Amino acid sequence: MASEAQNRTYSVIQAGAMAGLGRNASYRAASTGQMPTIKLGRKLRVPALLWQSILDGQVAADTKQSAPANPLILQERTNIEPAG
């Protein structure tokens, strides 16, 4: 079960590295809402599908908004047109 969640999410540091960020900058991006996060127990994780969509420019990052835990909502979010 834990490995399934890990396949669908990245750690904050892993997600930040994908965007060229270091450890501190990654956690800062997560805390300011520039990186979507969900809390699983005590762990802060980044949803893989949503993060890939943001990095690919398909979805704009919502400031100060955590990613939804519900996969249906996540799917709907990935269909949103980029802002601006």
SEKE-164658 format. One line per 5 residues: number of its first residue (from 1); their letters; for each residue x, y, z of C-alpha. Coordinates in Angstrom, 3 decimals, always signed. Each point is the difference from the previous one (the first is absolute). Layout:
NUM> a> X/Y/Z; ...
//
This chain:
1> masea> +0.000/+0.000/+0.000; +2.794/+2.448/+0.848; +1.772/-0.658/-3.297; -3.213/+0.711/-1.945; -0.264/+3.429/+1.634
6> qnrty> +3.669/+0.636/-0.698; -0.490/-0.834/-3.701; -2.790/+2.566/-0.222; +1.803/+2.669/+1.986; +3.433/+1.557/+0.320
11> sviqa> +1.726/+1.252/+3.094; +0.315/+3.785/+0.119; +3.727/-0.354/-0.638; -0.522/-2.324/-3.009; -2.603/+2.299/-1.529
16> gamag> +2.179/+3.031/+0.583; +2.983/-1.695/-1.631; -2.146/-0.595/-3.095; -0.460/+3.781/-0.184; +3.666/+0.723/+0.678
21> lgrna> -0.532/+1.008/+3.630; +2.099/-0.879/+3.009; -1.336/-1.299/+3.305; -0.754/+3.342/+1.650; -1.494/+1.535/-3.147
26> syraa> -2.187/-3.102/-0.445; -1.488/+0.295/+3.485; -0.443/+3.745/-0.484; -1.902/-0.631/-3.265; -2.177/-2.556/+1.806
31> stgqm> -0.725/+2.354/+2.903; -0.897/+2.934/-2.265; -2.302/-2.072/-2.209; +2.225/+0.055/-3.083; +0.270/-3.785/+0.288
36> ptikl> -3.207/-1.982/+0.614; +0.146/-2.237/+3.055; -2.107/-2.499/+1.877; +0.592/-1.204/+3.522; +0.083/-3.771/+0.473
41> grklr> +0.293/-0.600/+3.710; +3.038/+2.014/+1.024; +1.488/+0.059/-3.498; -0.357/+2.852/-2.461; -0.246/-1.410/-3.538
46> vpall> -0.402/+1.463/-3.498; -2.551/-1.704/-2.307; +1.945/-1.374/-2.986; -2.649/+0.554/-2.707; -0.744/+3.553/+1.046
51> wqsil> +3.689/+0.890/+0.399; +0.838/-1.427/-3.440; -2.860/+2.024/-1.501; +1.295/+3.172/+1.630; +3.561/-0.638/-1.179
56> dgqva> -1.267/-0.738/-3.522; -1.907/+3.314/+0.010; -3.408/-1.648/-0.288; -1.232/+1.273/+3.378; +0.796/+3.207/+1.844
61> adtkq> +1.089/-0.403/+3.617; -2.646/+1.337/+2.400; +1.569/+2.212/+2.623; -0.758/-0.968/+3.607; -2.143/-2.977/-0.986
66> sapan> +0.759/-3.608/+0.801; -0.641/-2.709/-2.546; -3.152/-2.031/+0.439; +0.292/-3.495/+1.426; -2.923/-1.214/-2.107
71> plilq> +1.283/-1.420/-3.340; -3.130/+1.184/-1.849; +0.642/+3.586/+1.046; +3.655/-0.436/-0.956; -1.070/-1.169/-3.461
76> ertni> -2.288/+3.014/-0.385; +2.837/+2.324/+0.985; +2.287/-1.406/-2.667; -2.574/+1.025/-2.634; +0.119/+3.691/+1.020
81> epag> +1.443/+2.401/-2.565; +3.217/+1.828/+1.024; -0.513/+3.410/+1.561; +1.083/+3.154/-1.779
//
